[in-house]
Amino acid sequence: MVDRNSTRASDPPRPGGVGRVEAWFLPLLLATTVLFAGAGRAPEAGSPAGEAAPPRSVILLIADGMGPQQLGLHLDVADALGRETAVERAYRVGRTSTVRTGSANSPVTDSAASATAMATGRDTDNGRVAVDPTGAPLTTCLEDAVRTGRRAGIVTTTRLTHATPASFCAHVPDRDLENEIAGQMLEQGIDILLGGGAVHFLGGLGGQDLGGRIRAAGYTLVRSRAELDAAPRKGPLLGLFHGDNLPYLVDRDGGEGEPLHVPGLPEMTRAALERLEGADGSLLIIEAGRIDHAGHANDAGALLGEMREFDATLDLLLDHIELHPEVALIVTADHETGGLCLTYRPGRLPTAEDLRALDGVMRSVPARPTGAVDLAEATAIYGQARLPFVAESAWGWNAPGLLRSSERFVSFGSQGHSATPITLFHIGAGAPLPSLMTHADLGARLREWMSIPLPSGGAR
């Protein structure tokens, strides 16, 4: 078992070796420290000086697979295009932490274990959804929110039954039990569910038809952008916009059989915010889930499209926090995917033109059939050092993305997850999070916040 001891925000400072400080400098230093400590932090009405009141409402934006390398590439491309990003805005107004990733049985986590830690404050083995390593269920912050009368929503670009959203509202020993996850989701009293994975709710290959249970739970079912726009503003809402994951942004233009009717992450987020408006307290989980899939495919062009959609969603949420400073916005990732690296070749450095070309990609890279890449070609593409880390079954869909990405100086060290620490932003209400932490630390804080009874007595 991996040692996953949490860091503590209350650790005492180290003894310093500060020399003589001029008397005039001390008040200035103190004032400057107070100024920067409060930057981006909403005033907490009714709380003692220096003590932040816990938020009644939380928005958690999870960028699945987004490590610091993905953030860096996104910012570099924005520089090349002369545009500002919401990520830069979050750095200005928020507090940042570094989050060490890992599960109970490995330093390299999967989405199920990391999301379980964020949801429950407890570490578990890879592949498990809101259960501990023995299979015992773990209470989640979303269940706390519903129990205390808060309204709750989940929005994702993946299947609603995928590991990350599932870990906040289902309990299964294996993340692949998506039919079972769908059934449990409908029993949790969640107000808003928007994403893909229709096959697990409405039937299809390998799926199930839960139409009767959807109606019994009182959900309005919507299947398109137009239906989402026209849906009632009150009452439970279930949006299923694709049988599987939603298409990549770069593919979501009506071409190649991909429907124009699929709403984007900002649209779904806006719909959720409108329906949660006015609640005494709420918890909204939003996942930009396909950054991870593009990382697995080593497809930098598709990945940048998903980063743009994440950024547009973040911009919307930052606007929301400006109007609702009593809400806590947490922006983070579950792990890094792909070991991404913007690098150079001997005698040739990447240029702004290369970055603009990456941003202009209009399609994800088509996969090649399984078996189409033989050992000789795989060795030539991956090299002897990396080849052992790529499953043979992945050569067909991973190699094409890696080759196209490398044309624009983006390399990947893996087709899987890495143990790279990730970044967390905390904007709005709530006491500061530790500057070095784990997902379980975040989960413990979320459970603490969502367990506090509402002044209204929990009337939803």
N, C-alpha and C positions, 0 to 999 in steps of 0.2 A: 504494500500500500504506500502510495506517494504521500510524503509529508505535506499537508496543505494548511499549515498553521497560518491564521490570518494575521495581517499587520494591524496595529492599533493606532487610531488617531491620537490617543492620549499618551503615547510614548514620550518620556521626558526628553528635552533637548540635551544634546551633548555639551559638556563643559567647553566653554570657548576660551580663546586666547586673545580676546579683544584688548587692545592697548588703550592708551589715554584718548578719550573722546572729548572734544571741546564742548563746553557747557551749552553753547548755542545749538549744537548739532542734535542733542538728545531729543528736545521737543520736536524738531523737524523730522527726525527719524521716526518718532512715534506717530506723528501725524501722517507721514507718508505710508507707514505700515498699515494704519487704520484705513486710509483711503483705498489702498490696493486690496486689502482684505475684504472690503465691502464692494469691490467692483463687480457689477453684474448681479448683485444680490438684492432681492427685493426687500424693502423694509418690512419687518414682521410686527404688525399691529398687535398690541396687547402682550408682547413677550418682553421679558427683562432685557436690559441692555446687554448686548453680546451673546444672547441666547436666541437661536433661530427656532421658531415654532415649526412643528412637523406639518407637512402639507397634507391637506385632505384629498388632493387629486395629484396623480402622477401620470406622466406620459413617458413611456420607455420606448425609444427608437433603437432597434437592433439592426446593425448592418452586418449581415451574416458573411463571414469570410474577410472582413475589412481590417487589415493590419495597417501599420504605419506606412508600409510601402504603397499600399493602394491609396491612402490619403495623399501621400507625396506625389504620386503620378497624377492624381486628380488636380492637385494644386499646380503642378508643372504645366499641364495641358492648359489650365485656365490662364496661366501667365502667358503662354504662347498665343492665346486667343484674345488677350487683353480684357478678360472678364473677371469680376470678383465672385467669390464663392460664399455660400452660407457657412462652409467649414471655417473660413477666416473670420466670419462674423461670430461664430460660436467660440472661437479662441479668444476674441476680444471681450465678450460679455460673460463667458462662463468660467468655471473652475475646472481644471483638468486633473485627471489621475491616470496612472499607469496600472493596467490590470494584468496580472500574471494568469495565464490560462493553464488548464490541466484538469484531469479528472481524478477520481479516487484510485483508478488503476493504471494511469499513465500520465506522463508530463504532456502528452499530446491528446487533446480532447476532441470529441465530436460534438455536434450541435445538441444532441440530446442531453449529454452530461453537463455541458456548459449552461444550457437553458434551464435545466433542472436546478443547478446551483443558483442561478439568478432568480428563479421562481420560488425556491424553498429555503435558501441559505444553507443548504447541505450539499456536499459533494457526493457523487455517485459514479458508478462504472459507465464507460462508454456504451451507448446503445440503449440505456435505460431512461424511461420517461417518467419523471416525478415519483420514482420509487428509489429506495436506498439499495446498496449493493446486495442485500438479502432479498429484495423484492417487496419490502414493506412500503406502503404508500406514504408519501410526504406531502404535508399540506402546503399549498402554494399561496403566493401573495394575491393572486386573482381570487382564489377561494376565500381568503381573508376579506378582500374587498367586497365581494358579494354578501358574505356573512354579516358585515358591518353596515350594510345598506347602501354601499356605493354602486354606481353603475359601471359596467365593464364592457370593453370592446377589444377585438383582435382584428388587425388588418395585416395582410401579407401578400407578397408577390409569388409565394410558393403555394403549394397545397395547404389548406388550413390544417390538414392532418399531418403535415411535415413535422419533423422533430422539434424545431424551435417553438412554433405556436402551441403544439401539442403539450409541451412540458409545463405550460401554465394552467392547463385545464383537464388533463387526463393522467391516468396512472396505469402504465403497462410496462412489462419487463423488457419489451423489444419494440424499438421505434418503428419497425416494419408492420406492426399490427394496426394499420391505418383504418381499417373498417371498424375495429373496436374503438379506436380513438374518436372517430366521427360520432359514434353512438354516445360516448361519454360527453363529448362537447355539447350535445343538445340537451344534456341533463344538468348543466352547470348554471343556468340562469344568466348566461352572457347576453347582453343587449344587442351587440353588433358583432357579426362575423363576416368578414369580407376577404375574398381571396380566390384561390383555385381549388382543385381537388374534387370537382363535382362528381366524379366517378364513385367516390366513397360515400356520397350522400344520395345520389339520384340513380345509381346503377351504371353498368358498363363493364367492360372487361376487367375481371378481378375485383369489382366493386360490389355495391349493395344499394338497394332502394330504400331510403328512409323517409320517403315522402309523407307517410302517415304520421311519423314521429315529428317531422318538421312542422306539420300543420298543428299537431296536438300541443307543441311547445309555443304556438302563437307567432311563429316567424312569418314575416313577409319575405317571400323568395324572389330575388331579382337575378337576372342572368346577363344583363348588358349594361353599358354605360347609360343608355337612355332610360332603362328601367330603374337604375340607381338614382338618377336625377329626379324621377317622378315618384319615388318611393315615399311613403308617409314619414313624417319627421318624428312620430312617436310609435312606440311598440317595437318588439324585437325584429331585427333585420338580418337576413342571411343572404349574402351575395356570393354566388358561385359562377365565376366568369370564364372558367376553362375546366376541361376534364382533368388536366394535369396542372403543372405549374403555369403561371401566366407567361406569355412569350417574353423574351428579352425585349427591352425598349427598341433596340436596333431592328428587330424583326416585327414590331408591332405597328405596321403601317398598311395592312391590308394585302400585302404581297405574299406570294408563296403560300397561299392558303391560310395565313394568319388573319384573324378577324380584326376589323377596325373597332368592333363594339367593346373591346376589352378596356376598362378604365385603367389609368395609371395609378401609381402609389400616391401621388399628391391628391388626385381626385378622390380616391377611397378615404384618404386621411381627412380631407375636408368634410366629406359626408359624415364620417364618424364624429368629428369635432362638433358639427352642427347638431347632431343628435344627442351629444353629451352635454351641450350647453345648458347651463342652469341647474345642473345636478349639484347637490350638496357636497358630493365627493365622487371621484371616478378614478378608474385605472384603465388606460388605453395602451395596449401593446401593439407596436408597429414594427414589421420586419421588412427590410429591404433584402429579401432572401436570395436573389439570384446573382448578387456579387459573388457569392460562394460558388455557384455553379459555373460561372465564367472563369473563376480561378481554377476550378477543377479541370476545365477544358483548356486552360492556358491560353484563353482567347482575350487578349488585351483590349481589342476593339469592343467586344460585347461587354467586357467588364467596365470600360469607361462609360458606356451608355447607362449601365446600372448605377454607377457612381453619380452621373448627372441626375438621374431620377431620385436617388437618395438625397442629393444636395437640394433639389427643388422641394422635396418634402421637409427637409430640415429648415429651409427658408420659411416655409409656411408655418412651421411650429415655432420658430423664433418670433415671427409676427404675433402668433397666438400668445406667447409668454409675455410679450410687451403689454398686451391688453389684460393678461391674467397673471400678474406676478406672484399670486398665491399658489400657483401650480408649479410642481417640480418637473423639469424636463431632464431626463437622463438619456444621453446618446452614447452608444458603445457598440461593441462587436462581441461575438462569442469566441472567435479565434481568427487567425489569419489562414488564408487558403492559397496555396500555390508557390509560396516563397518567391513572390514577384520581385523583380529587380530591373530598374532602368539603368542600363550600363553602356558600354562602348565596345567597339572592335578595334584591333590594332590599326592605327592610321585613320580612324574615322570616329568622330564624336557625334552623338545625337544632336539634332538641331530643332529649332522651333517648327520648322517645316515637317519634320518627322512626327512631332507631337500633334500638329494640326491634322496630319494625315490619319493618325490613329483616331482622333476625335471624329473624323469624317466617315468612319466605317459605317456602312448601311446594312450589313447583314452579319449574323454570327457565322462562324466557319462551319460548313456542313461536315458531319462526321463521315468517316469512311467505314465500310462494312467490317464487322468483326472478322479478323483473319486476313484483311486486305494488306496490312502492314506485316511483313515477315521479319524474322530475326535480324537479317542483314540490314534492312532499312531502318528498323528500330534502333539497332546499334549505331548506325550512322547519324540518326537524329538525336538520340539521347546521350550517346557516348557510354563508354564502359562504366564510368563512375555513377551515372544517374540511372542506368538501365535497371539495376536490381530494385529500385524503389518504385518502378512503374509496372503495374500488373499487365500481363499480356492482353487481357480483355479490354484494357484501356487504351491500347495503342491506336486503335482506329479512330476514336473520338478525341484523343488528347494530342496526338502528333500534328494534325492539321492546324490546330490553334497555335501550338508552339512555333511552328514554322512561320505562320503569318506574323505573329507577334515579334519574332526575332528580326524580321525585315525592318522593323521600326525600333530596334534596340531594346525591346522588352524581353527579358528572359525570365524563366521560372525554374526554381530549384526542385519543384515537386508537382505532382498532380493531386496531392492530398493536402491535409492540414499541416501546419507547423506549430511549434511551441512559442512563436514570437509573441511577446507581450503586446497588448493592444491598448488603445487610447479610450478614455471615458471623458465625456463632457457633462458637467452638472450646471444647469442654468435654472434660475428661479428660486423657489422656496426650498427650505430644509437646511439642516446643519451640514457643513462641508463633509464630504466623504474623504477617507484617507488618500493621501497622494500616491501610495503604493498599496494595492489591495488585490483581492481575488474576487471571482464571481460570487463565491459564497458570502463574502463580506457585503456585496451589493444586495444579494438576496435577503440577508438578515435585516438590512436596513429597510428594504421594500416591505417585508413582512411586518416589521415594527410599525411603519407608517400606515399600512393598510389595515392593521388590527385595531387601531385607535377608533373607538366609537364616535360616530358623528353627533353633533349637538342636536340634530333633528331626531335622534333616537333610531336612526337606521331605516327610515321610510323611503323605499326606492320608488 
